[in-house]
Amino acid sequence: MIPIGVLSRESGVKIPTIRYYEEIGLLPPPVRSEGNRRLYPPEAVRRLRFIRHARQLGFEIEDIRRLTALARDPRLPCGEAHSIACDRLREIEDKIAQLAAQREELLRMIGQCPHGCIEDCGVIEVLDDHAKCLHSSH
């Protein structure tokens, strides 16, 4: 059994985050020592690394809950895990498309700015009149 400080160091997850994951049920509650210190089994390091990696990839807590449940039974078919990852990929691709459109709009706005007075500024003009924006989905 390992204390929370060691778990934090070995997993790369901060202590308050470990407590939060316990609170929301992503990490099972630890046993307590006679001094009421949290003590974790060694496999908690692996689970926290799994959760941390999933969070880095942008998975939501509920998806991580489903993925950790699936990971507990290695004989299950992986269709659900695949579906969760595909959904996350679609979200990322949508965000990339939105960012690319925003980038193009900003480049166009900047290109219209003659660097003179504000009354002639293309940036201010487009921001002031959304109809002049090429990408109205912003």
Backbone as a ProteinNet text record, in pm:
[ID]
protein_1_A
[PRIMARY]
MIPIGVLSRESGVKIPTIRYYEEIGLLPPPVRSEGNRRLYPPEAVRRLRFIRHARQLGFEIEDIRRLTALARDPRLPCGEAHSIACDRLREIEDKIAQLAAQREELLRMIGQCPHGCIEDCGVIEVLDDHAKCLHSSH
[TERTIARY]
84.9	0	89.8	45	126.2	45.7	112.1	42.4	15.2	-71.9	-117.6	-3.4	95.4	208.2	288.2	311.3	383	297.5	170.3	78.6	80.2	79.5	82.8	211.3	324	453.5	461.9	421.5	435.6	335.8	221.5	118.8	123.5	185	185.8	56	-25.8	-154.7	-145	-186.8	-178.7	-273.2	-235.1	-311.7	-457.2	-486.2	-627.6	-706.5	-640.8	-708.2	-736	-642.9	-665.3	-786.3	-794.7	-910	-1040.4	-1032.6	-1150.7	-1193.5	-1098.6	-1132.4	-1194.8	-1150.8	-1215.1	-1359.1	-1376	-1507	-1609	-1566.7	-1660.4	-1663.3	-1586.4	-1592.9	-1504.8	-1414	-1320.4	-1211.3	-1182	-1082	-1150.4	-1137.5	-1201.9	-1149.6	-1232.9	-1186.1	-1071.3	-972.8	-858.5	-890.6	-806.1	-814.3	-747	-773.9	-715.7	-624	-514.4	-422.5	-480.9	-412.7	-457.8	-456.2	-367.4	-360.5	-452.5	-541.3	-640.2	-578.4	-458.7	-396	-447.4	-464.9	-508.9	-395.3	-429.3	-333	-393.3	-314.9	-363.5	-289.1	-359.6	-290.2	-200.2	-95.3	-4.2	-72.9	-179.7	-248.5	-318.1	-331	-389.4	-301.8	-170.3	-79.7	-118.3	-138.3	-174.4	-308.8	-403.6	-536.4	-530.1	-455.5	-443.8	-370.4	-271.1	-202.4	-298.6	-382.4	-485.4	-578.7	-626.9	-719.4	-650.7	-528.5	-454.7	-434.9	-398	-378.8	-510.5	-618.2	-749.3	-787.6	-760.2	-790.4	-705.1	-577.9	-490.2	-543.7	-609.3	-668.1	-806.4	-852.6	-976.7	-1103.1	-1090.2	-1209.9	-1279.9	-1411.1	-1491.8	-1493.6	-1525	-1525.6	-1616	-1733.9	-1826.3	-1768.7	-1701.9	-1636.7	-1523.7	-1448.9	-1340	-1397.5	-1510.1	-1576.8	-1610.7	-1664.2	-1698.5	-1573.4	-1469.2	-1345.2	-1276.2	-1275.1	-1212.1	-1292.6	-1424.6	-1507.7	-1476.7	-1461.7	-1427.5	-1289.7	-1196	-1058.7	-1049.3	-1145.5	-1143.4	-1172.2	-1230.6	-1261.2	-1200.3	-1076.4	-1004.3	-1065.2	-1158.5	-1219.3	-1339.9	-1383.8	-1497.2	-1457.5	-1555.4	-1524.6	-1491.4	-1409.2	-1362.7	-1448.8	-1563.2	-1648.3	-1687.7	-1723	-1764.9	-1648	-1530.2	-1411.7	-1379.1	-1389.6	-1363.9	-1462.8	-1587.8	-1692.3	-1667.1	-1627.7	-1598.2	-1482.4	-1378	-1262.1	-1299.6	-1383.1	-1427.3	-1507.8	-1593.4	-1670.2	-1576.3	-1474.7	-1378.2	-1302.7	-1265.3	-1195	-1282	-1410.7	-1501.7	-1508.4	-1512.8	-1514.6	-1388.2	-1275.1	-1147.9	-1147.4	-1193.3	-1196.1	-1289.3	-1402.8	-1493.6	-1425.8	-1355.8	-1286.7	-1175.6	-1103.5	-997.6	-1058.5	-1171.9	-1238.2	-1281.3	-1334.9	-1374.6	-1254	-1145.1	-1024	-965.2	-969.4	-918.6	-1002.2	-1134.4	-1221.9	-1193.3	-1173.4	-1141.5	-1006.8	-911.2	-779.4	-792.4	-867.4	-885	-953.3	-1052.9	-1123.4	-1029.3	-950.9	-856.1	-750.2	-700.5	-603.5	-664.3	-790.7	-858.6	-877.7	-921.1	-940.2	-809	-703.9	-572.8	-525.5	-551.9	-512.1	-586.3	-704.1	-783.3	-747.6	-657.7	-623.7	-507.4	-531	-426.2	-324.9	-339	-249.4	-254.2	-370.5	-389.2	-468.3	-580.1	-667.6	-772.4	-825.6	-929.8	-1049.5	-1082.7	-1198.8	-1182	-1059.2	-1032.8	-989.1	-992.4	-938.9	-1031.9	-980.2	-1058.4	-1095.3	-1010.6	-1040.1	-1162.7	-1161.7	-1273.9	-1400.3	-1387.1	-1501.9	-1572.8	-1495.7	-1556.6	-1614.5	-1544.2	-1596.7	-1724.5	-1734.8	-1851.3	-1972.6	-1948.9	-2059	-2040.2	-2109.6	-2094	-2126.5	-2207.1	-2241.4	-2118.3	-2015.1	-1891.5	-1797	-1835.3	-1756.1	-1788.5	-1686	-1708	-1763.1	-1731.5	-1772	-1869.1	-1995.3	-2097.6	-2123.4	-2054.1	-2078.6	-2000.6	-1930.4	-1848.8	-1939.2
-117.4	0	124.2	225.5	346.6	469.6	566.4	689	778.4	875.6	961.8	1041.9	1082.5	1157.9	1075.6	950.9	860.2	833.2	811.4	790.1	909.9	1027.5	1149.7	1156.7	1134.3	1139.5	1035.9	914.4	805.4	814.3	874.8	883.6	1015.6	1117.4	1249.5	1325.6	1281.2	1344.5	1414.5	1539.5	1616.3	1561.2	1580.3	1527.3	1575	1704.7	1744.7	1675.6	1648.6	1580.7	1435.2	1372.4	1234.6	1230.3	1323.9	1329.3	1352.2	1439.5	1465.7	1338.1	1265.8	1141.4	1039.1	1037.9	951.3	996.4	1126.9	1184.1	1152.4	1156	1131.6	984.8	900	757.2	705.9	786.7	736.1	651.5	678.1	603.7	548.8	419.1	362.3	428.1	436.1	495.4	412.8	480.2	408	352.5	260.6	217.9	326.3	327.2	428.1	360.2	426.9	377.4	408.1	362.1	392.1	542.1	613.5	758.9	829.5	756.2	805.8	856.7	810.5	847.4	755.1	813.5	735.1	643	516.9	419.8	350.1	343.2	292.6	167	80.3	-35.9	9.1	-64.1	-25.2	-6.7	-79.6	-66.5	69.4	146.2	280.5	371.4	346.6	425.2	407.7	284	256.3	319.1	306.5	362.5	514.6	579.8	725.5	768.6	692.6	724.6	710.9	610.4	588.7	710.3	750.6	864	992.2	1013.7	1134.2	1139.2	1026.3	1021.8	1049.2	990.1	1014.1	1161.6	1224.7	1367.6	1451.8	1414.4	1486.6	1480.2	1370.9	1355.8	1420.1	1477.3	1552.7	1473.3	1349.5	1271.6	1333.3	1335.3	1385.2	1280.4	1325.2	1237.3	1115.9	1137.2	1023.8	921.1	967.2	873.7	798.9	868.1	802.3	698.8	730.7	633.6	506.3	524.2	408.5	332.3	406.2	341.8	265.6	322.3	250.5	126.1	134.4	16.1	-92.3	-52.9	-150	-210.7	-128.6	-175	-279	-281.2	-379.3	-520.6	-534.9	-668.8	-683.3	-729	-734.4	-829.8	-912.5	-1007.1	-948.4	-829.8	-766.4	-726.4	-723.2	-670.4	-521	-473.8	-334.1	-235.7	-277.5	-189.9	-61.8	-70.5	49.4	145.9	92.4	178.2	245.8	171.1	225.2	337	315.8	414.9	543.1	529	645.2	724.3	653.7	721.6	788.5	724.5	784.3	911.8	909.2	1029.4	1143	1112.2	1215.2	1269.7	1180.8	1223.6	1318.6	1288.2	1377.4	1514.9	1516.4	1644.7	1725.2	1658.4	1725.6	1777.1	1695	1737.8	1856.9	1857.8	1973.1	2098.3	2083.4	2197.1	2248.3	2157	2197.3	2276.1	2230.7	2302.4	2441.9	2452.7	2583.2	2674.9	2620.6	2701.2	2744.3	2656.3	2690.7	2804	2797.4	2904	3035.3	3029.3	3149.4	3207.8	3120.6	3164.9	3238.4	3180.3	3243	3378.9	3386.2	3513.1	3617.8	3579.8	3674.3	3718.5	3625.4	3662.5	3762.7	3739.4	3830.4	3968.1	3968.5	4095.1	4172.7	4103.3	4167.4	4221.3	4145.4	4188.6	4311.9	4336.6	4453.9	4578.1	4564.8	4677.2	4755.5	4883.3	4962.7	5021.7	4991.2	5042.4	5194.3	5249.6	5394.7	5426.1	5489.8	5529.3	5421.3	5422.3	5327.7	5337.5	5457.4	5471.5	5391.3	5355.7	5276.9	5133.8	5095.7	4965.7	4851.4	4758.5	4642.5	4552.3	4543.3	4459.2	4513.4	4639.9	4702.4	4697.1	4720.3	4720.1	4584.8	4477.5	4343.7	4306.3	4340.3	4309	4387.4	4506.3	4591.2	4546	4480.7	4439.2	4292.4	4205.9	4061	4016.4	4092	4057.1	4060.5	4133.1	4141.7	4024.3	3942.9	3825.3	3713.8	3650.1	3542.6	3417.5	3394.5	3273.3	3311.1	3307.3	3354.4	3256.9	3142	3045.6	3075.2	3185	3216.5	3259.8
0	0	0	-74.8	-86.1	-45.3	17.8	57.9	-62.3	-42.5	-150.8	-214	-135.9	-190.8	-290.5	-258.2	-349	-472.7	-452	-564.4	-658.3	-601.6	-681.8	-763.9	-700	-770.7	-882	-852.2	-949.4	-1064.4	-1040.4	-1144.5	-1220.9	-1160.7	-1222.4	-1202.7	-1108.3	-1079.7	-944.1	-938	-814.2	-708.4	-583.9	-470.7	-471.1	-490.7	-492.6	-603.7	-715.8	-827.2	-790.8	-721.9	-676	-584	-492.4	-400.8	-477.9	-578.7	-662.3	-735.5	-792.9	-863.3	-769	-644.2	-544.2	-521.6	-505	-475.7	-584.5	-711.4	-821.3	-864.5	-797.6	-822.7	-934.9	-987.4	-1088.9	-1025.9	-902.2	-827.7	-703	-678.9	-560	-431.4	-330.4	-204.9	-147	-91.3	-35.5	102.9	144.6	284.2	366.5	493.8	582.4	684.1	711.8	813.5	951.9	1054.5	1190.4	1215.6	1146.5	1158.8	1060.9	995.1	899.9	769.1	736.7	609.4	499.8	381.1	267	222.3	197.3	146.5	24.6	-82	-210.1	-251.1	-323.7	-379.2	-495.1	-523.7	-631.4	-766.9	-793.6	-923.2	-940.4	-832.2	-842.6	-928.3	-929.4	-1013.3	-1159.8	-1201	-1340.1	-1375.7	-1286.7	-1313.3	-1326.5	-1239.1	-1247.6	-1374	-1415.4	-1541.6	-1658.8	-1654.7	-1757	-1761.9	-1644.9	-1636.7	-1684.1	-1639.3	-1678.1	-1829.3	-1889.4	-2034.3	-2107.4	-2058.3	-2119	-2109.4	-1995.7	-1980	-2074.7	-2091.8	-2183.7	-2326.4	-2360.2	-2492.9	-2502.2	-2392.7	-2393.8	-2367.5	-2323.5	-2291.7	-2171.4	-2176.5	-2065.2	-1954	-1834.5	-1717.1	-1738.5	-1794.1	-1812.6	-1909.8	-2014.6	-2107	-2037.8	-1954	-1880.2	-1785	-1725.4	-1636.4	-1715.1	-1835.6	-1919.1	-1961.8	-2000.3	-2045.3	-1932.2	-1811.9	-1700.2	-1663.7	-1676.4	-1650.5	-1753.5	-1879.5	-1983.7	-1959.4	-1916.9	-1895.9	-1785	-1695.4	-1586.2	-1634.3	-1754	-1806.2	-1945.1	-1953.1	-2081	-2184.2	-2145.7	-2240.6	-2313.9	-2274.2	-2341.6	-2484.1	-2575.5	-2708.8	-2698	-2789.2	-2777.5	-2856	-2905.6	-2985.3	-2914.7	-2786.9	-2714.3	-2695.1	-2661.6	-2646.4	-2779.1	-2887	-3020.3	-3052.7	-3020	-3044.8	-2964.7	-2838.9	-2754.4	-2814.6	-2858.2	-2917.7	-3049.8	-3130.3	-3256.8	-3232.1	-3130.2	-3095.4	-3056.4	-2978.1	-2936.7	-3057.5	-3150.3	-3271.5	-3353.4	-3365.9	-3438.6	-3372.3	-3240.2	-3168.3	-3198.9	-3199.9	-3229.4	-3372.6	-3466.7	-3607	-3626.7	-3558.2	-3564.7	-3510.3	-3399.1	-3338	-3430.8	-3493.4	-3587.8	-3703.4	-3754.9	-3864.7	-3819.8	-3698.6	-3645.5	-3630.1	-3578	-3560.3	-3694.2	-3793.7	-3927.1	-3987.5	-3969.7	-4020.9	-3948	-3819	-3742.7	-3787.8	-3812.2	-3858.4	-3991.6	-4084.4	-4215.2	-4203.3	-4117.5	-4098.2	-4039.6	-3941.3	-3882.6	-3983.4	-4064.5	-4168.3	-4266	-4303.7	-4395.5	-4330.9	-4204.4	-4134.2	-4123.5	-4087.8	-4073.6	-4207.4	-4312.7	-4446.7	-4494.3	-4441.4	-4479.3	-4398.2	-4305.6	-4218.7	-4279.6	-4315.4	-4379.5	-4280.3	-4153.2	-4048.7	-4039	-4069.4	-4057.9	-3933.6	-3952.1	-3841.3	-3815.9	-3697.7	-3659.6	-3753.5	-3801.6	-3890.1	-4019.3	-4056.9	-4178.3	-4146.6	-4021.4	-3978	-4016.9	-4096.1	-4137.6	-4022.5	-3923.7	-3807.2	-3734.8	-3703.2	-3632.4	-3717.4	-3846.2	-3936.8	-3938	-3949.9	-3954.3	-3818.1	-3711	-3578.2	-3548.9	-3603.5	-3580.9	-3662	-3774.9	-3862.2	-3898.2	-3823.2	-3840.3	-3982.9	-4054.6	-4192.9	-4282.8	-4243.1	-4321.4	-4291.3	-4198.8	-4162.7	-4261.4	-4315.2	-4412.6	-4348.1	-4224.2	-4153	-4042.9	-4073.4	-3979.3	-3865.3	-3861.6	-3756.2	-3629.5	-3622.1	-3503.5	-3391.5
[MASK]
++++++++++++++++++++++++++++++++++++++++++++++++++++++++++++++++++++++++++++++++++++++++++++++++++++++++++++++++++++++++++++++++++++++++++

